[in-house]
Amino acid sequence: MGFDPPPGTVAARGFDWDDVRFPARTVGQFVRLKYGKALQESKRRAGDVPVFGTNGQCGWHNEPLTHGPGVILGRKGQGHLGVKWCNEPFWVIDTAYYADIDGTQADLRWFYFLTEYVGLDHLKTGEKPGLPRELFCRQLFPFPRMDEQKAIARVLGVLDDKIELNRRMNETLETLARAMFKSWFVDFDPVVAKAAGKKPVGMSAQTAALFPDRFQDSALGPIPNGWTPSSVAGIARYVNGRNFTKNAVGSGRMVIRIAELNSGVGGSTVFNDVKAARENVAMPDDILFAWSGSLDVYRWHGDEALVNQHIFNVVTDSLPKWFVYYHLREAISFFQGIAADKATTMGHIKREHLSQAELAMPPRTLISAADRMIRPLYDRVHRLERQNRSLAALRDALLPQLMSGELRVRQAEKLVAQAV
């Protein structure tokens, strides 16, 4: 038979409208999109009010444009138009809208989940791509009763809140692990303290005894006594990816390009079932180094995938992964400086530059002691990232079924309870 939208309306994508069990209403019947207000970076003042643009938060300010909670929708730009939720007062710049919702008809967080699922990019028009308000508001959305909207938002909100809690926890874990690494292996704080006749802070006497109490001269300059000069080239093997996008068949393992490292899986992601050596395959928690383009180092938290060209798979044969990863993080600004010299390197680095990023190699006994403290933090970050991927996949699977009425809230609640 087929669903036939009324004249002047557009059926929102992502639903099998023949099976939608709720009535349909146009967005404009319960939401108005308001323009943000320009706020140049030079005019922003230090504060704790988030500032949002077309694809999410882009800074901070000391006063809000509007109260929270709220939903921010990207308005213009060549890239992705984001849909963001903010619990607190916020500012929206003029590249985005914010939703003014009739709270007697629709639940704000339900509207957020629904809009995020449907998306905005497909609605962009014009030479300078933008989202027309009238086009957005002509969309037909499935429209359950208010009590059902709230129930759907509550179920999906449990997953979103857990994802956000994990994200914040990971920020804390990462800060702790990197701070300890930098103090011990970059700034040599325990050695500095002992050389000054002081007791190193935050460690047992047994651990402190592993650090020397003086520095020695080396080709790198002063380094802790007994440590040896080295470089990031000497702490791992760097296996360049292959052109797995060529002759891709659309199935099999995902091909990790720089785009996937920066933005995740998208509509342009490539899949290939080609055979590949283990060193050309990224497994969960492998280290990847984009030596061109974005020029950054990443921990891979996704499933098994193929590593494309312009990316090193960083193979750690004997040293802990955290030791290699954090040394690469420390060296990134050095590599980015080399790549910024367009006249000589065309925006990328060469393998020879890995030997120019110098470091001091501590004794294995000290690395083992640090491993007992840093590895649990480092590993937990990976576990929480993996959990977030599973929670997001469950949310994205439940959302269209709940929004269309195909799945009842009580059924979804049981699935969510098992996941969190």
N, C-alpha and C positions, 0 to 999 in steps of 0.2 A: 504494500500500500504506500508506504513512504511518508515521512513527516514533511509537511509543506509549510514553511514559515510564512506568516502574514506579510503582505506587501510593505516595503519600507523597513523590514527587519532582517537581521542576519542571525542564523542559528550558530551559537558558539561552537567552536570546533572541539573535538575530543570526546564527543558523546555519540552513542548510537541512539539517535532521537526516537527511533521507532520503539525503543525499549525503555525510555525515560518515564518513570512513574509519577513524577511531580509535574504540576502545571508549569508553563513557561511564561516568563515576564521579561520585558526589556530592562536592561540595566538602568536606563534613564528614569524609570519609574520609581527607583528607590535610592539612587546615587547621583550626586553631582561631582564632577571633577573640578577642583579649584587649582588655579595656577600658583606655582611657587613664586618666590621673590628673589631677585638677584642679590647675591652676597659674595662679593669678590674676596679672594683669600686675604688680600691686604687689609680688608675691613673687618675680618673676623677677629674676635677677642677670645683670649684663653678662657675656657669654660668646659662644662660637662654636658652641653646640649649637642646632640648629634646633628650634623648637617647632611642632607640627602640630595643626590643628583639623579641623573637618568638611570644609573645602574647601581644604586646603593649609596652607602655612606661615603662621603668624600671629605669629611673634616669635622671640626668642633667649633662651637661658638658659645657665648655667655648668655644668650637669651633665645627663647623659642619664637618661631613664627606662629605656631599653633600648639594646642594641648595634645596630649596623648591619652590613650593609645590611638594609633593611626595607621593608615595604609598609604604608601607612597608608590606612584606608578610613573615609570619613565615616560618622557614626552617626546624627545627628539634625539637624533644621533645615528651615525652609521652602524654602531655596535648594538649590543643587546639592550633591550628596554627592560629594566628590572621591575619586580613587584616586591616591595619590602614591608615588613611589619615593624612597628616601633611601639613599645609599651609606654614610653615616657614622652614628655614634651620635646618637640623637634623643630628644626628649620628645614624647609624645602626650597632649593634654588629654582631658578626659572627654566631649567631643563626638565622639570618633572611636575607632576600633578600630585595633589593629595585628595583623598576621598572624603566628601561630606555626605554622610549616609543618614537616611531617615531611620532612626533607631526604633521607631514603632513598627516598621515593616521588615527590617533586615538586621541581622547580627553582623557586626563589623568584622569579627575574626572569620566567620563563615565566608563573608565576601572576599576576604584576603585569600583564604585557601582556594576558593573557586577561581579567582582571577589569576592567581599564580599558576594553577593547573592549566587554564585555557591559554594564558600567555598573551603577549602584546605584539611581538615582532611581526606576525603575519598581517597586522592591521596597519603597518606603516605605509604612508603614501608620500608622493611629492619628490621633487628633485633633491631637496634637503629632507631626507626621510623623517617623518614625524607621525605621531599618533593623534588623529583628529578626535576631539571630544565627542562630536556627534556620531562618528562611526562607532566608537567604543560603546556609546550609550544605546545604539540601535541593536546591539547584540541581545539575543534571547538566551537567558540563563534558566536552568531548572530552578524552580522556586518552591521549596518545601515550606511548611508552616514554621512560625518563629521558634516553637519549642524544638522542632526537629533540626532547624538550623543551629541552634545553640548546642544540641546534643552532638551533632556532627563536628562542630568546631571544638567541642570539649575533647572528643576522642582524638582528633587529629592534633589538637594542641598538646596532648600528653606526649606524643611522639616529637613534636617540634620543640617542646620545652626540654625534653631529655637530650635532644641533639644539641641544643644551646648550652645546657649544663655541661655536657661532655666537651664542647668546644672551649668553654671557659676554663674547665679543668685542665685541658691540654695546654692552654696558654700559660697557666701556672706551672705545670710540670716542665714545659719547655724552657720557661724562664729559669727555673731552679737548676735544671740539668746544664743548660748553657752557661749559667753564671759560675757554677762549680768548675766546669771545664775550663772556662776562660781564666779563672783565678789560679788554677793549678798549672795549666799547660801553656798559657799565653802570657799572662802577667807575672807568673811565678811568685805569687803573693806569699806562700809559705816559706820560700827561700829568702825573700826580702825580709820577712819577719825574723827568721833565724839569724840572718846576717847582721841584723840590728840588735841581736841578743834578746829578742822577744819570742813569745810562744805563739805559734800559728793558731789562728782563730778557727773554731768550728771543727776540730778533729781531735782524735785521741792521741795520746802520747806515742802509741805504737805506729799510727799513720804518720805523725809528724816526723818520726825517726827515719822515714823513707826519703825525706827531702834533705838535700845537702844544706850546709850553712854558709856557702859562699858561691860565687860565680867564677867562671873561667872564660878566658878569651877564646874566640872562635872566628871562623870566616863569616858567621852571622852577626858577630858582635858578642857581648857578654851573654852567656847562657849558663844555666845551673851546672855546677861542677859534676862531672860524671855523665852528663847528657851528651848526645852526639848531634852534629848538624845533619839536617835532612831537608826534605821538601815534600809537597803533596804528591809529587810523582813517585816518591819512595814508599808511601804508606798504602798503596793500593794499585790495582791494575785497571786501566781505563780502556774498555772495549767499545769501539765505535759501532753504532747501530748500522743497519742495512736499509736499503730502499724497499721496505716491505709494502709501500703503497703501490708499487708497480705490479701490474697484473693481479691486483686484489680481487677476490671473488665475492666479497660481501658477507662471508660467513667465517667462522673459526675464531681465532683470537684477535682482540683489538690491537691496532697498531698505535703505539704511543708516539705521537709527534709533539712538538713544542706546544701546539695549541691545546692538546689534551692535558699536558702538565700544568698549563696556566688556567684553563677554563673547565676542565673535565670533559666528559663524553658529551658530544653534541650531534646535531643532525648531519654534520660533515665527517664524523668519525669513520675511519676505514677499518674493515675486518678482512683477515686473510687466513686461510688454512694451510699456508705454506710451512714446510718443515724448517726448523731453525736450531742452531746450536744453543746449548744452555746459556752461554754467555751473551747471546743476542735476545734473551728472553728475560723480562722483568718479573720476578716473583714478589709476593707481598713482603714489604719492608726492605726491598732492595733500594740502593741509592742510585739516582740518575742525575747526570750533570749535563745540562744543555749548554754546549760550548759555542753556540751561535744564537742569534736572535735575542731571546730574553736573558740569556747567559746567567743561569742560576742553578742551584743544586736543590734536589727534591728527594723526599722519601716517598716511595711508591706504596700507597696503601690499597691499591686496587687489586683485582685478580690477575692471574698470569696473563701476560701480554707481550707483544713483539716490540722491540726497541728500534725505532726508526733512525735514519741517518741524522747527523748533527746532534746526537745525544750519546754520551758515554754511559754505558752500564758500568758502575764503579764496583769492582770485585774486591772484596776484603778477604784475603786468604788467611791471615793470621791475627790481625788486629781487630779489636771490637768495632762494630759498625759505628757506634757513637763517636769513637775516637776519630775515625776517618771523616764522618759526616760533619762534625763540628769544626774540624780543621778546614774542610772545604768551605764551610760557612764563613769562617774567619778570612779566607782568601778571596772570597767573591768580589769584594770591592777592588782588590788588586787586578783580578781578571777583567772586571768591567772597565777599569781604567785603560787596560791594554786595548780592549775591543772598541773603546770610544775613539781611539786614534784611527779614524777612517782611512787616512792616507796610507797606512801601512798594513792594516789587518782587515779592512772591509767589514768591521763590525763583529768579528769573531776572534777566538784565540786559536793558537796552534798547539800541538802536543808539546812542543819544546817549552812553552810557557809554564807548563805544570812544574817543571824543575826550577822555575824562578820564584815560585811561591814557597818561601823558606819556612822551616819550623825546627824546633829543638826536640829530639826524640828522647823521652825519659826511659829509665830502666823498666824492664818488664814487671818487676815486683811492684812498682808504683802504678803502672797501668792496671795490674790485677786488683790492687787496692781500690783504685778509682772505679773499676768495673763493678765492684760490689755495691757501690753507692749510686752510680749514674745509670747503669743498665736497667734497674727496676723502673726508673722514671722514663727512660727512653722507650722501653718496651711497652709501658702502659699507654703512652701516647699512641702507639700503633694500634693497640687493642681498642682504645676508645674511638680512633678514626675508623677502624673496621666496623665497630658497632654502629657508628653514625651512618655509615653507608647502608647497613642492613636496615636501620630504622627509617632512613629516607626512602629506601626501596619499598618498604612496607607502606609507608605513608602515601607514596605515589601510586601504589597498587590499590589501596583502599579508597583513595579520594574519589575517583570517577564512579566507583560502585556505590559509595555513600551518597554522592551528589545526585546520582540518577535514581536512587531508591532501590537499586538492584540488591544492595546489601543493607541489612538492618543494623542499627547502632549497637544493639546488644551482641550481635555476632562479631562486630568489629572490636568491641570492648574486650572480648575474650582473646582475640588475636593480639591486641596491643598489650594486654596484661602478661601474656607469655613472652613478649619481646622485650619488655622493659624490666 
